[in-house]
Amino acid sequence: MEEAAVGGDVRPPVVSAVGLTKVFRDFWNRPKAKAVNDIDFEVREGEVLGLLGPNGSGKSTTVKMLLGLLYPTGGRLTVFGKSPRDVSIKRSIGYLPEETYLYKYLTAFETLDFFASLFNLPSADRKKRCEQLLDMVGLAHARNRPVGEFSKGMARRIGLAQAMINDPALLILDEPTSGLDPLGCREVKDLIQMLKKRGKTVIVTSHLLSDVEDVCDRVIILYGGKIRAQGALTDLLSIERKDRITTPALPPDVMKKVLTVLRENLKDDEFHVDHPRMTLEEFFLDVVNKAKVEQVETFGARSSGHIAEYLSEGSEGNKADGALLDRLAGRVPEPETAPEPDEREKAEAKEKAAEQQRLRSLSKDREAEAAAQKAEAELREARAKLSDANDKLKDLLGARKKGGE
């Protein structure tokens, strides 16, 4: 059924779909829309799969069936060999939805701790994982800020952290780079590659095709609920009818000889010579990396450059992965003046104390405002009583005047 299986891939399928169909019906149970129409596919262990397609092509419906949120109308779908509705497999799945839904009054740390508690993790493990994930996604400095104050990009980072709190074997990311700056996009893509090296299975849905091309082994392109194309990116994107040769800058005489050979064998309109270009992403990251080396201060997200320790435990070749982990911080080494662990702890304690002081000041301001409002209300009440007393006095004086007459 699948190219991987035909090619002798013995890895067990994490996801298997045969004849998968989903039909939405109206109130009278009449077929209204066939969102997914008889599709077959597999996702192998340790594979990064891109699920692509225009709006309304069936991507979200397929993801919801994988998560057990929708039940297929027809066909067979298994995740880890079981029905997606089997509660036992939920611990092995991490999910980042397209929109990040968070409790806005919880802090970043409390948010991750809440999601960790849903998996019944011990308190010590929860705290350790929360700290590591906040450091990894660049929000350690904002651990005590309510997530309701976060920008969309910062909320997206917290959403990515919560998707990995249970160290899932299958990670489903719906538009993972939405709202992130180019540096954050690169960090997410490097993280996906790191998880792949650990044997994790990742399914990515995105409209940013350049991101998919950077991280995915295979893609499935849906249209009208059907699979229109699927396969390895190297096979789908290679143009067999053309060749490309990249060399160092050639001296003028050598270039003249090369052009002479090309003109003897090809027409002028069949070849083109120019200089290679950096992508805009590469240029942007280069500028940011230089700023980091110069230790330019920033109050935005600041990744530590290291993957969460519990995510990298037990993987082979951790030392060989060091360069990849460094790229999570923007492909630059730690500055020589990086603080020692004790200095970092002091800095974090100082920052925490400042945050607590800010909260106390805010609380005092609110109390003062409430007291002022109460005093104003009492003053209004006193004025009303005085006005009533004046009216009664006027009435009394008027009555006496009439009696005297």
Buried (B, 14 or more C-beta within 10 A) or exposed (E): EBEBEEEEBEBEBBBBBBEBBBBEEEEEEEEEEBBBBBBBBBBBBBBBBBBBBEEBBBBBBBBBBBBBEBEBBEBEBBBBEEBBBEEEBBBBBBBBBBEBEBEEEBBBBBBBBBBBEEBEBEEEEBBBBBBBBBBBBBBBBBBBBBBEEBEEBBBBBBBBBBBBBBBBBBBBBBBBBBBBBBBBBBBBBBBBBBBBBBBBBBBBBBEBEEBBEBBBBBBBBBBBBBBEEBBBBEEEEEEEEEEEEEEEEEEEEEEEEBEEEBEEEEEEEEEEEEEEEEEEBEEBBEEBBEEBEEEEEEEBBBBBBBBBEBBBEEBEEBEEBEEBBBBBBBBBEEEEEEEEEEEEEEEBEEBEEEBEEEEEEEEEEEEEEEEEEEEEEEEEEEEEEEEEEEEEEEEEEEEEEEEEE
